[in-house]
Amino acid sequence: MAEAQASEEKPIAVYGALAANLLIAIAKFIAAAFTGSSSMLAEAFHSVVDTGNEGLLLLGHKRSKKEPDEKHPFGYGKELYFWSLVVAMLLFAIGGGLSIYEGIVHIQNPEPIEKPIWNYGVLLVAFLAEGTSWVIAIRQLLKQRKPGEGYFKAFRRSKDPSIFVVVAEDSAALLGILAAALGVYLSVTFENPFFDGAASIVIGLILIVVAIILVYETRALIMGEAADRDVRKSIREIATGFDEVAEVKRLLTMHFAPDQVLVNIELKMRNGLSPEAIFHAVEAVQKKIHEAHPEVSSVFLEIESLRGTQPENAAA
């Protein structure tokens, strides 16, 4: 329920990351031009990709709210998952690829860093801005976390890319900034530009690892990931809590969006019930499921005891 409520709000984490990355990208390009730092240029590429990524997440969030129609009767919720996958691929190909390429070129054609104070100043500002964005995203993630649950498990369990993608990107950004600062420091201290190029490669590898994690997570959602285990347990308990229900024979769930869950449930009713009693029990089960879990957008009920005589399916 907490996840559904969070997804109904504006994607605050995405807006915060978009503003931070746009300003940081401009500052990093300026610093790279003045200093000739390879790692700074790699970080600038990273920030540009992140800025575009936040724009794609906003596009996906907006399109996912479109009302269902004849062509897409279950709505457009998976648009958010599709664009999140695009974001992960861009992070891998452009962010990681360009950073590694720039690092290799710099190692093959080393150039000393000039005016490193520019680098340190911009990296400090970038770290503060990215850190602020990261804190905003983590707070959004904490709204979904269960008591006693670790941060990484909450990240894995999240069904909202507008939160977990931003957390992953900002974490990669903070690690990249530290790598860039270390590369600049070692290059200046030892008067060896190799360290700057190596830092650019490290930044690229960080981005690729994060991108692979995001591809894995969004792929599962696009394929149709089930609702959280506690949600499934709750739905099963709601159904069996009615005297008319003897057993839950089958329970299938699938996320179409963070706040759109499809439920398909097969119930075995107790013997001797009239059709009217079964009908009222089905309505009551549906109503209680919707009340307990607002994120459940559709419930399809199949009644085993009516098979072969007068098949009856109820949907809401």
Secondary structure by P-SEA (a helix, b strand, c coil): caaaaaaaccaaaaaaaaaaaaaaaaaaaaaaaacccaaaaaaaaaaaaaaaaaaaaaaaaaaaaccccccccccccaaaaaaaaaaaaaaaccaaaaaaaaaaaaaabbbbbccaaaaaaaaaaaaaaaaaaaaaaaaaaaaaccccccaaaaaaaccccccaaaaaaaaaaaaaaaaaaaaaaaaaaaccaaaaaaaaaaaaaaaaaaaaaaaaaaaaaaacccccaaaaaaaaaaaacccccccccbbbbbbccccbbbbbbbbbbcccccaaaaaaaaaaaaaaaaaacccccbbbbbbccccccbbbbbcc
